[in-house]
C-alpha cells in the first residue's frame, strides 16, 4: 500500500519538488558552511519522494 501511495504521489506533481530539494542539497554541499543545510535538503527530498514511508524494510 505504501508503494502505491508513493507512486500516485509522484505522478501528481511532487516529483519536481523532490528534484528541487535534491539539487539544492547538492548546491549547498559545495561550501563547507552549507553542508548542514545540504543534509536537511536531502532529508526533505527523501520525504518528498516517499511521504508514505519507505517500502524497503531496513
PQR file of N, CA, C, O and H, with PARSE charges and radii, in Angstrom:
ATOM      1  N   UNK A   1       0.808  -1.187   0.000 -0.4000 1.5000
ATOM      2  CA  UNK A   1       0.000   0.000   0.000 -0.0000 2.0000
ATOM      3  C   UNK A   1       0.863   1.268   0.000  0.5500 1.7000
ATOM      4  O   UNK A   1       0.513   2.278  -0.612 -0.5500 1.4000
ATOM      5  N   UNK A   2       2.006   1.187   0.707 -0.4000 1.5000
ATOM      6  CA  UNK A   2       2.901   2.344   0.735 -0.0000 2.0000
ATOM      7  C   UNK A   2       3.439   2.649  -0.658  0.5500 1.7000
ATOM      8  O   UNK A   2       3.543   3.811  -1.051 -0.5500 1.4000
ATOM      9  H   UNK A   2       2.291   0.367   1.204  0.4000 1.0000
ATOM     10  N   UNK A   3       3.779   1.600  -1.398 -0.4000 1.5000
ATOM     11  CA  UNK A   3       4.355   1.794  -2.729 -0.0000 2.0000
ATOM     12  C   UNK A   3       3.342   2.442  -3.667  0.5500 1.7000
ATOM     13  O   UNK A   3       3.697   3.322  -4.452 -0.5500 1.4000
ATOM     14  H   UNK A   3       3.694   0.656  -1.078  0.4000 1.0000
ATOM     15  N   UNK A   4       2.100   2.019  -3.590 -0.4000 1.5000
ATOM     16  CA  UNK A   4       1.059   2.601  -4.450 -0.0000 2.0000
ATOM     17  C   UNK A   4       0.849   4.068  -4.105  0.5500 1.7000
ATOM     18  O   UNK A   4       0.726   4.907  -4.997 -0.5500 1.4000
ATOM     19  H   UNK A   4       1.812   1.304  -2.952  0.4000 1.0000
ATOM     20  N   UNK A   5       0.806   4.376  -2.814 -0.4000 1.5000
ATOM     21  CA  UNK A   5       0.644   5.761  -2.391 -0.0000 2.0000
ATOM     22  C   UNK A   5       1.786   6.635  -2.848  0.5500 1.7000
ATOM     23  O   UNK A   5       1.566   7.765  -3.283 -0.5500 1.4000
ATOM     24  H   UNK A   5       0.906   3.694  -2.089  0.4000 1.0000
ATOM     25  N   UNK A   6       3.014   6.129  -2.758 -0.4000 1.5000
ATOM     26  CA  UNK A   6       4.177   6.902  -3.196 -0.0000 2.0000
ATOM     27  C   UNK A   6       4.173   7.119  -4.702  0.5500 1.7000
ATOM     28  O   UNK A   6       4.526   8.202  -5.169 -0.5500 1.4000
ATOM     29  H   UNK A   6       3.193   5.210  -2.405  0.4000 1.0000
ATOM     30  N   UNK A   7       3.783   6.113  -5.465 -0.4000 1.5000
ATOM     31  CA  UNK A   7       3.750   6.256  -6.919 -0.0000 2.0000
ATOM     32  C   UNK A   7       2.692   7.279  -7.332  0.5500 1.7000
ATOM     33  O   UNK A   7       2.945   8.119  -8.196 -0.5500 1.4000
ATOM     34  H   UNK A   7       3.497   5.233  -5.085  0.4000 1.0000
ATOM     35  N   UNK A   8       1.521   7.212  -6.724 -0.4000 1.5000
ATOM     36  CA  UNK A   8       0.474   8.192  -7.029 -0.0000 2.0000
ATOM     37  C   UNK A   8       0.933   9.596  -6.640  0.5500 1.7000
ATOM     38  O   UNK A   8       0.670  10.561  -7.358 -0.5500 1.4000
ATOM     39  H   UNK A   8       1.316   6.529  -6.022  0.4000 1.0000
ATOM     40  N   UNK A   9       1.618   9.706  -5.503 -0.4000 1.5000
ATOM     41  CA  UNK A   9       2.132  10.997  -5.034 -0.0000 2.0000
ATOM     42  C   UNK A   9       3.103  11.591  -6.056  0.5500 1.7000
ATOM     43  O   UNK A   9       3.038  12.786  -6.344 -0.5500 1.4000
ATOM     44  H   UNK A   9       1.831   8.923  -4.920  0.4000 1.0000
ATOM     45  N   UNK A  10       3.999  10.773  -6.606 -0.4000 1.5000
ATOM     46  CA  UNK A  10       4.975  11.271  -7.566 -0.0000 2.0000
ATOM     47  C   UNK A  10       4.334  11.631  -8.896  0.5500 1.7000
ATOM     48  O   UNK A  10       4.749  12.591  -9.546 -0.5500 1.4000
ATOM     49  H   UNK A  10       4.052   9.802  -6.373  0.4000 1.0000
ATOM     50  N   UNK A  11       3.332  10.873  -9.303 -0.4000 1.5000
ATOM     51  CA  UNK A  11       2.688  11.139 -10.590 -0.0000 2.0000
ATOM     52  C   UNK A  11       1.975  12.482 -10.586  0.5500 1.7000
ATOM     53  O   UNK A  11       1.997  13.203 -11.584 -0.5500 1.4000
ATOM     54  H   UNK A  11       2.995  10.093  -8.775  0.4000 1.0000
ATOM     55  N   UNK A  12       1.345  12.820  -9.472 -0.4000 1.5000
ATOM     56  CA  UNK A  12       0.537  14.029  -9.426 -0.0000 2.0000
ATOM     57  C   UNK A  12       1.309  15.266  -8.984  0.5500 1.7000
ATOM     58  O   UNK A  12       0.737  16.134  -8.325 -0.5500 1.4000
ATOM     59  H   UNK A  12       1.326  12.234  -8.662  0.4000 1.0000
ATOM     60  N   UNK A  13       2.584  15.372  -9.326 -0.4000 1.5000
ATOM     61  CA  UNK A  13       3.267  16.645  -9.251 -0.0000 2.0000
ATOM     62  C   UNK A  13       4.338  16.829  -8.210  0.5500 1.7000
ATOM     63  O   UNK A  13       4.986  17.876  -8.218 -0.5500 1.4000
ATOM     64  H   UNK A  13       3.048  14.667  -9.862  0.4000 1.0000
ATOM     65  N   UNK A  14       4.572  15.907  -7.328 -0.4000 1.5000
ATOM     66  CA  UNK A  14       5.582  16.141  -6.312 -0.0000 2.0000
ATOM     67  C   UNK A  14       6.975  15.712  -6.742  0.5500 1.7000
ATOM     68  O   UNK A  14       7.929  15.878  -5.982 -0.5500 1.4000
ATOM     69  H   UNK A  14       4.046  15.057  -7.322  0.4000 1.0000
ATOM     70  N   UNK A  15       7.108  15.177  -7.916 -0.4000 1.5000
ATOM     71  CA  UNK A  15       8.424  14.798  -8.420 -0.0000 2.0000
ATOM     72  C   UNK A  15       9.306  16.036  -8.589  0.5500 1.7000
ATOM     73  O   UNK A  15      10.498  15.996  -8.285 -0.5500 1.4000
ATOM     74  H   UNK A  15       6.332  15.043  -8.533  0.4000 1.0000
ATOM     75  N   UNK A  16       8.728  17.123  -9.068 -0.4000 1.5000
ATOM     76  CA  UNK A  16       9.524  18.322  -9.288 -0.0000 2.0000
ATOM     77  C   UNK A  16      10.025  18.921  -7.988  0.5500 1.7000
ATOM     78  O   UNK A  16      11.156  19.405  -7.936 -0.5500 1.4000
ATOM     79  H   UNK A  16       7.760  17.155  -9.315  0.4000 1.0000
ATOM     80  N   UNK A  17       9.216  18.904  -6.937 -0.4000 1.5000
ATOM     81  CA  UNK A  17       9.703  19.444  -5.667 -0.0000 2.0000
ATOM     82  C   UNK A  17      10.771  18.548  -5.066  0.5500 1.7000
ATOM     83  O   UNK A  17      11.706  19.052  -4.442 -0.5500 1.4000
ATOM     84  H   UNK A  17       8.297  18.511  -6.980  0.4000 1.0000
ATOM     85  N   UNK A  18      10.664  17.240  -5.231 -0.4000 1.5000
ATOM     86  CA  UNK A  18      11.684  16.332  -4.724 -0.0000 2.0000
ATOM     87  C   UNK A  18      13.011  16.565  -5.450  0.5500 1.7000
ATOM     88  O   UNK A  18      14.066  16.586  -4.817 -0.5500 1.4000
ATOM     89  H   UNK A  18       9.906  16.831  -5.738  0.4000 1.0000
ATOM     90  N   UNK A  19      12.962  16.736  -6.750 -0.4000 1.5000
ATOM     91  CA  UNK A  19      14.183  17.012  -7.510 -0.0000 2.0000
ATOM     92  C   UNK A  19      14.760  18.383  -7.148  0.5500 1.7000
ATOM     93  O   UNK A  19      15.976  18.565  -7.105 -0.5500 1.4000
ATOM     94  H   UNK A  19      12.105  16.719  -7.264  0.4000 1.0000
ATOM     95  N   UNK A  20      13.874  19.337  -6.890 -0.4000 1.5000
ATOM     96  CA  UNK A  20      14.302  20.673  -6.477 -0.0000 2.0000
ATOM     97  C   UNK A  20      15.094  20.598  -5.168  0.5500 1.7000
ATOM     98  O   UNK A  20      16.168  21.189  -5.061 -0.5500 1.4000
ATOM     99  H   UNK A  20      12.886  19.190  -6.925  0.4000 1.0000
ATOM    100  N   UNK A  21      14.572  19.882  -4.181 -0.4000 1.5000
ATOM    101  CA  UNK A  21      15.264  19.740  -2.901 -0.0000 2.0000
ATOM    102  C   UNK A  21      16.587  18.993  -3.072  0.5500 1.7000
ATOM    103  O   UNK A  21      17.581  19.334  -2.431 -0.5500 1.4000
ATOM    104  H   UNK A  21      13.699  19.402  -4.268  0.4000 1.0000
ATOM    105  N   UNK A  22      16.601  17.992  -3.921 -0.4000 1.5000
ATOM    106  CA  UNK A  22      17.828  17.230  -4.152 -0.0000 2.0000
ATOM    107  C   UNK A  22      18.913  18.110  -4.754  0.5500 1.7000
ATOM    108  O   UNK A  22      20.055  18.080  -4.295 -0.5500 1.4000
ATOM    109  H   UNK A  22      15.794  17.715  -4.442  0.4000 1.0000
ATOM    110  N   UNK A  23      18.576  18.891  -5.773 -0.4000 1.5000
ATOM    111  CA  UNK A  23      19.580  19.743  -6.409 -0.0000 2.0000
ATOM    112  C   UNK A  23      20.024  20.876  -5.497  0.5500 1.7000
ATOM    113  O   UNK A  23      21.187  21.277  -5.543 -0.5500 1.4000
ATOM    114  H   UNK A  23      17.648  18.915  -6.145  0.4000 1.0000
ATOM    115  N   UNK A  24      19.127  21.401  -4.667 -0.4000 1.5000
ATOM    116  CA  UNK A  24      19.544  22.403  -3.695 -0.0000 2.0000
ATOM    117  C   UNK A  24      20.516  21.806  -2.683  0.5500 1.7000
ATOM    118  O   UNK A  24      21.473  22.464  -2.273 -0.5500 1.4000
ATOM    119  H   UNK A  24      18.182  21.076  -4.630  0.4000 1.0000
ATOM    120  N   UNK A  25      20.275  20.570  -2.285 -0.4000 1.5000
ATOM    121  CA  UNK A  25      21.206  19.900  -1.391 -0.0000 2.0000
ATOM    122  C   UNK A  25      22.582  19.762  -2.010  0.5500 1.7000
ATOM    123  O   UNK A  25      23.592  19.958  -1.335 -0.5500 1.4000
ATOM    124  H   UNK A  25      19.498  20.035  -2.618  0.4000 1.0000
ATOM    125  N   UNK A  26      22.628  19.428  -3.289 -0.4000 1.5000
ATOM    126  CA  UNK A  26      23.919  19.328  -3.973 -0.0000 2.0000
ATOM    127  C   UNK A  26      24.629  20.667  -4.031  0.5500 1.7000
ATOM    128  O   UNK A  26      25.844  20.742  -3.843 -0.5500 1.4000
ATOM    129  H   UNK A  26      21.808  19.269  -3.837  0.4000 1.0000
ATOM    130  N   UNK A  27      23.877  21.719  -4.290 -0.4000 1.5000
ATOM    131  CA  UNK A  27      24.473  23.059  -4.371 -0.0000 2.0000
ATOM    132  C   UNK A  27      25.027  23.488  -3.016  0.5500 1.7000
ATOM    133  O   UNK A  27      26.115  24.059  -2.940 -0.5500 1.4000
ATOM    134  H   UNK A  27      22.891  21.659  -4.444  0.4000 1.0000
ATOM    135  N   UNK A  28      24.280  23.214  -1.946 -0.4000 1.5000
ATOM    136  CA  UNK A  28      24.750  23.589  -0.617 -0.0000 2.0000
ATOM    137  C   UNK A  28      25.957  22.783  -0.180  0.5500 1.7000
ATOM    138  O   UNK A  28      26.749  23.268   0.628 -0.5500 1.4000
ATOM    139  H   UNK A  28      23.396  22.750  -2.008  0.4000 1.0000
ATOM    140  N   UNK A  29      26.123  21.585  -0.677 -0.4000 1.5000
ATOM    141  CA  UNK A  29      27.269  20.766  -0.306 -0.0000 2.0000
ATOM    142  C   UNK A  29      28.575  21.282  -0.899  0.5500 1.7000
ATOM    143  O   UNK A  29      29.640  20.791  -0.525 -0.5500 1.4000
ATOM    144  H   UNK A  29      25.479  21.191  -1.334  0.4000 1.0000
ATOM    145  N   UNK A  30      28.534  22.232  -1.791 -0.4000 1.5000
ATOM    146  CA  UNK A  30      29.747  22.782  -2.397 -0.0000 2.0000
ATOM    147  C   UNK A  30      30.563  23.547  -1.356  0.5500 1.7000
ATOM    148  O   UNK A  30      31.792  23.473  -1.349 -0.5500 1.4000
ATOM    149  H   UNK A  30      27.669  22.630  -2.096  0.4000 1.0000
ATOM    150  N   UNK A  31      29.874  24.284  -0.473 -0.4000 1.5000
ATOM    151  CA  UNK A  31      30.584  25.060   0.533 -0.0000 2.0000
ATOM    152  C   UNK A  31      30.621  24.310   1.860  0.5500 1.7000
ATOM    153  O   UNK A  31      29.767  23.464   2.125 -0.5500 1.4000
ATOM    154  H   UNK A  31      28.876  24.345  -0.479  0.4000 1.0000
ATOM    155  N   UNK A  32      31.591  24.619   2.675 -0.4000 1.5000
ATOM    156  CA  UNK A  32      31.713  23.981   3.982 -0.0000 2.0000
ATOM    157  C   UNK A  32      30.595  24.464   4.902  0.5500 1.7000
ATOM    158  O   UNK A  32      30.036  23.676   5.666 -0.5500 1.4000
ATOM    159  H   UNK A  32      32.284  25.307   2.460  0.4000 1.0000
ATOM    160  N   UNK A  33      30.275  25.716   4.835 -0.4000 1.5000
ATOM    161  CA  UNK A  33      29.238  26.274   5.700 -0.0000 2.0000
ATOM    162  C   UNK A  33      27.859  25.708   5.338  0.5500 1.7000
ATOM    163  O   UNK A  33      26.997  25.591   6.209 -0.5500 1.4000
ATOM    164  H   UNK A  33      30.728  26.356   4.214  0.4000 1.0000
ATOM    165  N   UNK A  34      27.645  25.363   4.091 -0.4000 1.5000
ATOM    166  CA  UNK A  34      26.346  24.904   3.640 -0.0000 2.0000
ATOM    167  C   UNK A  34      26.074  23.426   3.836  0.5500 1.7000
ATOM    168  O   UNK A  34      24.973  22.972   3.528 -0.5500 1.4000
ATOM    169  H   UNK A  34      28.345  25.458   3.384  0.4000 1.0000
ATOM    170  N   UNK A  35      27.031  22.655   4.336 -0.4000 1.5000
ATOM    171  CA  UNK A  35      26.843  21.210   4.479 -0.0000 2.0000
ATOM    172  C   UNK A  35      25.670  20.847   5.393  0.5500 1.7000
ATOM    173  O   UNK A  35      24.893  19.961   5.037 -0.5500 1.4000
ATOM    174  H   UNK A  35      27.926  23.024   4.587  0.4000 1.0000
ATOM    175  N   UNK A  36      25.505  21.494   6.564 -0.4000 1.5000
ATOM    176  CA  UNK A  36      24.335  21.154   7.381 -0.0000 2.0000
ATOM    177  C   UNK A  36      23.005  21.448   6.681  0.5500 1.7000
ATOM    178  O   UNK A  36      22.033  20.710   6.844 -0.5500 1.4000
ATOM    179  H   UNK A  36      26.137  22.213   6.854  0.4000 1.0000
ATOM    180  N   UNK A  37      22.973  22.515   5.913 -0.4000 1.5000
ATOM    181  CA  UNK A  37      21.764  22.834   5.158 -0.0000 2.0000
ATOM    182  C   UNK A  37      21.536  21.814   4.045  0.5500 1.7000
ATOM    183  O   UNK A  37      20.399  21.435   3.766 -0.5500 1.4000
ATOM    184  H   UNK A  37      23.762  23.114   5.780  0.4000 1.0000
ATOM    185  N   UNK A  38      22.622  21.374   3.413 -0.4000 1.5000
ATOM    186  CA  UNK A  38      22.517  20.352   2.378 -0.0000 2.0000
ATOM    187  C   UNK A  38      21.960  19.052   2.916  0.5500 1.7000
ATOM    188  O   UNK A  38      21.157  18.398   2.252 -0.5500 1.4000
ATOM    189  H   UNK A  38      23.546  21.682   3.640  0.4000 1.0000
ATOM    190  N   UNK A  39      22.382  18.666   4.128 -0.4000 1.5000
ATOM    191  CA  UNK A  39      21.847  17.454   4.750 -0.0000 2.0000
ATOM    192  C   UNK A  39      20.344  17.565   4.956  0.5500 1.7000
ATOM    193  O   UNK A  39      19.605  16.609   4.723 -0.5500 1.4000
ATOM    194  H   UNK A  39      23.035  19.197   4.668  0.4000 1.0000
ATOM    195  N   UNK A  40      19.895  18.738   5.395 -0.4000 1.5000
ATOM    196  CA  UNK A  40      18.466  18.922   5.632 -0.0000 2.0000
ATOM    197  C   UNK A  40      17.683  18.900   4.323  0.5500 1.7000
ATOM    198  O   UNK A  40      16.560  18.398   4.279 -0.5500 1.4000
ATOM    199  H   UNK A  40      20.496  19.515   5.585  0.4000 1.0000
ATOM    200  N   UNK A  41      18.273  19.445   3.253 -0.4000 1.5000
ATOM    201  CA  UNK A  41      17.598  19.394   1.961 -0.0000 2.0000
ATOM    202  C   UNK A  41      17.505  17.962   1.439  0.5500 1.7000
ATOM    203  O   UNK A  41      16.527  17.610   0.780 -0.5500 1.4000
ATOM    204  H   UNK A  41      19.186  19.853   3.289  0.4000 1.0000
ATOM    205  N   UNK A  42      18.509  17.134   1.727 -0.4000 1.5000
ATOM    206  CA  UNK A  42      18.423  15.732   1.328 -0.0000 2.0000
ATOM    207  C   UNK A  42      17.328  15.010   2.112  0.5500 1.7000
ATOM    208  O   UNK A  42      16.645  14.141   1.570 -0.5500 1.4000
ATOM    209  H   UNK A  42      19.304  17.421   2.262  0.4000 1.0000
ATOM    210  N   UNK A  43      17.160  15.364   3.380 -0.4000 1.5000
ATOM    211  CA  UNK A  43      16.069  14.776   4.166 -0.0000 2.0000
ATOM    212  C   UNK A  43      14.716  15.194   3.602  0.5500 1.7000
ATOM    213  O   UNK A  43      13.792  14.384   3.531 -0.5500 1.4000
ATOM    214  H   UNK A  43      17.714  16.070   3.821  0.4000 1.0000
ATOM    215  N   UNK A  44      14.599  16.471   3.197 -0.4000 1.5000
ATOM    216  CA  UNK A  44      13.354  16.927   2.589 -0.0000 2.0000
ATOM    217  C   UNK A  44      13.095  16.236   1.252  0.5500 1.7000
ATOM    218  O   UNK A  44      11.950  15.923   0.923 -0.5500 1.4000
ATOM    219  H   UNK A  44      15.349  17.129   3.255  0.4000 1.0000
ATOM    220  N   UNK A  45      14.155  16.001   0.484 -0.4000 1.5000
ATOM    221  CA  UNK A  45      13.994  15.304  -0.791 -0.0000 2.0000
ATOM    222  C   UNK A  45      13.499  13.882  -0.565  0.5500 1.7000
ATOM    223  O   UNK A  45      12.632  13.404  -1.296 -0.5500 1.4000
ATOM    224  H   UNK A  45      15.084  16.255   0.751  0.4000 1.0000
ATOM    225  N   UNK A  46      14.042  13.204   0.438 -0.4000 1.5000
ATOM    226  CA  UNK A  46      13.588  11.843   0.741 -0.0000 2.0000
ATOM    227  C   UNK A  46      12.122  11.855   1.162  0.5500 1.7000
ATOM    228  O   UNK A  46      11.349  10.984   0.763 -0.5500 1.4000
ATOM    229  H   UNK A  46      14.747  13.592   1.032  0.4000 1.0000
ATOM    230  N   UNK A  47      11.746  12.837   1.961 -0.4000 1.5000
ATOM    231  CA  UNK A  47      10.360  12.946   2.391 -0.0000 2.0000
ATOM    232  C   UNK A  47       9.444  13.260   1.209  0.5500 1.7000
ATOM    233  O   UNK A  47       8.315  12.773   1.157 -0.5500 1.4000
ATOM    234  H   UNK A  47      12.374  13.544   2.284  0.4000 1.0000
ATOM    235  N   UNK A  48       9.918  14.065   0.263 -0.4000 1.5000
ATOM    236  CA  UNK A  48       9.104  14.388  -0.907 -0.0000 2.0000
ATOM    237  C   UNK A  48       8.987  13.198  -1.855  0.5500 1.7000
ATOM    238  O   UNK A  48       7.963  13.033  -2.518 -0.5500 1.4000
ATOM    239  H   UNK A  48      10.836  14.460   0.305  0.4000 1.0000
ATOM    240  N   UNK A  49      10.037  12.361  -1.924 -0.4000 1.5000
ATOM    241  CA  UNK A  49       9.970  11.171  -2.768 -0.0000 2.0000
ATOM    242  C   UNK A  49       9.074  10.096  -2.163  0.5500 1.7000
ATOM    243  O   UNK A  49       8.318   9.439  -2.879 -0.5500 1.4000
ATOM    244  H   UNK A  49      10.869  12.495  -1.385  0.4000 1.0000
ATOM    245  N   UNK A  50       9.158   9.916  -0.851 -0.4000 1.5000
ATOM    246  CA  UNK A  50       8.412   8.837  -0.192 -0.0000 2.0000
ATOM    247  C   UNK A  50       7.664   9.368   1.035  0.5500 1.7000
ATOM    248  O   UNK A  50       8.091   9.105   2.159 -0.5500 1.4000
ATOM    249  H   UNK A  50       9.772  10.450  -0.270  0.4000 1.0000
ATOM    250  N   UNK A  51       6.572  10.102   0.858 -0.4000 1.5000
ATOM    251  CA  UNK A  51       5.878  10.678   2.014 -0.0000 2.0000
ATOM    252  C   UNK A  51       5.110   9.655   2.838  0.5500 1.7000
ATOM    253  O   UNK A  51       4.817   9.915   4.005 -0.5500 1.4000
ATOM    254  H   UNK A  51       6.226  10.316  -0.056  0.4000 1.0000
ATOM    255  N   UNK A  52       4.778   8.512   2.276 -0.4000 1.5000
ATOM    256  CA  UNK A  52       4.005   7.491   2.990 -0.0000 2.0000
ATOM    257  C   UNK A  52       4.903   6.434   3.608  0.5500 1.7000
ATOM    258  O   UNK A  52       4.421   5.386   4.039 -0.5500 1.4000
ATOM    259  H   UNK A  52       5.016   8.300   1.328  0.4000 1.0000
ATOM    260  N   UNK A  53       6.185   6.691   3.655 -0.4000 1.5000
ATOM    261  CA  UNK A  53       7.123   5.742   4.233 -0.0000 2.0000
ATOM    262  C   UNK A  53       7.815   4.938   3.155  0.5500 1.7000
ATOM    263  O   UNK A  53       7.308   4.769   2.045 -0.5500 1.4000
ATOM    264  H   UNK A  53       6.577   7.541   3.305  0.4000 1.0000
ATOM    265  N   UNK A  54       8.968   4.456   3.508 -0.4000 1.5000
ATOM    266  CA  UNK A  54       9.741   3.645   2.583 -0.0000 2.0000
ATOM    267  C   UNK A  54       9.174   2.239   2.533  0.5500 1.7000
ATOM    268  O   UNK A  54       8.755   1.703   3.559 -0.5500 1.4000
ATOM    269  H   UNK A  54       9.380   4.593   4.409  0.4000 1.0000
ATOM    270  N   UNK A  55       9.154   1.646   1.372 -0.4000 1.5000
ATOM    271  CA  UNK A  55       8.685   0.283   1.262 -0.0000 2.0000
ATOM    272  C   UNK A  55       9.834  -0.715   1.335  0.5500 1.7000
ATOM    273  O   UNK A  55       9.654  -1.905   1.077 -0.5500 1.4000
ATOM    274  H   UNK A  55       9.494   2.081   0.538  0.4000 1.0000
ATOM    275  N   UNK A  56      11.027  -0.212   1.693 -0.4000 1.5000
ATOM    276  CA  UNK A  56      12.152  -1.081   1.979 -0.0000 2.0000
ATOM    277  C   UNK A  56      12.160  -1.348   3.475  0.5500 1.7000
ATOM    278  O   UNK A  56      11.796  -0.469   4.256 -0.5500 1.4000
ATOM    279  H   UNK A  56      11.173   0.754   1.902  0.4000 1.0000
ATOM    280  N   UNK A  57      12.557  -2.515   3.883 -0.4000 1.5000
ATOM    281  CA  UNK A  57      12.454  -2.892   5.282 -0.0000 2.0000
ATOM    282  C   UNK A  57      13.787  -2.865   6.020  0.5500 1.7000
ATOM    283  O   UNK A  57      14.039  -3.742   6.847 -0.5500 1.4000
ATOM    284  H   UNK A  57      12.853  -3.229   3.248  0.4000 1.0000
ATOM    285  N   UNK A  58      14.630  -1.909   5.753 -0.4000 1.5000
ATOM    286  CA  UNK A  58      15.879  -1.806   6.510 -0.0000 2.0000
ATOM    287  C   UNK A  58      15.946  -0.500   7.214  0.5500 1.7000
ATOM    288  O   UNK A  58      16.925  -0.222   7.907 -0.5500 1.4000
ATOM    289  H   UNK A  58      14.426  -1.197   5.082  0.4000 1.0000
TER
END
